[in-house]
Amino acid sequence: VMRGPMLHQIIRQFLQQVEWGELDYLVVDLPPGTGDVVISLVQTVPLTGAIVVSTPSDVALQDARKALEMFAQVNVEVLGIVENMSHFTCPHCSQIIDIFSKGGAERMSAQFKVPFLGSIELVPAIREGGDRGMPIALAGPESDDAAEFYAIARKVIGRAEEIAARNTEVIEIS
């Protein structure tokens, strides 16, 4: 378990000593919560924004609320909220099953006045692709299983461009 100074040093090294080359975007997937990693990121590099991802369950939404509040405290704009595992469609009868409830992330986005970016269905192909090292997005935007990922990505890019247009100051990372 790494915390505090050790974790901060690893994040700095990851962001400042890796030869990234030309990037359009760097997305850092963080564990849920409001811990040391986020604080280290905020202290190390300027962030365009954050995306909060939550299942629609009440417990997960509590963590997502805390994340929204923390990003507000550290002056990081939230690009939007994504509802993960929003529902499951039974492959046998096509019935939609709301395993973790439904719509909680969308309601929270309205409450906090941040964009709702979309919802991701609980689809076995997503897990299978991840297990094989072949993310479902590689199937392309025409794939039923990947289409929502592409739609969300387009919204994220649009929000990032909006924020970048407002913040025209160029900051170099060294």
Rosetta blueprint (number, residue, H / E / L):
1 V L
2 M L
3 R L
4 G H
5 P H
6 M H
7 L H
8 H H
9 Q H
10 I H
11 I H
12 R H
13 Q H
14 F H
15 L H
16 Q H
17 Q L
18 V L
19 E L
20 W L
21 G L
22 E L
23 L L
24 D L
25 Y L
26 L L
27 V L
28 V L
29 D L
30 L L
31 P L
32 P L
33 G L
34 T L
35 G L
36 D H
37 V H
38 V H
39 I H
40 S H
41 L H
42 V H
43 Q H
44 T H
45 V L
46 P L
47 L L
48 T L
49 G L
50 A E
51 I E
52 V E
53 V E
54 S E
55 T L
56 P L
57 S L
58 D H
59 V H
60 A H
61 L H
62 Q H
63 D H
64 A H
65 R H
66 K H
67 A H
68 L H
69 E H
70 M H
71 F H
72 A H
73 Q H
74 V L
75 N L
76 V L
77 E L
78 V E
79 L E
80 G E
81 I E
82 V E
83 E E
84 N E
85 M L
86 S L
87 H L
88 F E
89 T E
90 C L
91 P L
92 H L
93 C L
94 S L
95 Q L
96 I E
97 I E
98 D L
99 I L
100 F L
101 S L
102 K L
103 G L
104 G H
105 A H
106 E H
107 R H
108 M H
109 S H
110 A H
111 Q H
112 F H
113 K L
114 V L
115 P L
116 F E
117 L E
118 G E
119 S E
120 I E
121 E L
122 L L
123 V L
124 P H
125 A H
126 I H
127 R H
128 E H
129 G H
130 G H
131 D H
132 R H
133 G L
134 M L
135 P L
136 I H
137 A H
138 L H
139 A H
140 G L
141 P L
142 E L
143 S L
144 D L
145 D L
146 A L
147 A H
148 E H
149 F H
150 Y H
151 A H
152 I H
153 A H
154 R H
155 K H
156 V H
157 I H
158 G H
159 R H
160 A H
161 E H
162 E H
163 I H
164 A H
165 A H
166 R H
167 N L
168 T L
169 E L
170 V L
171 I L
172 E L
173 I L
174 S L
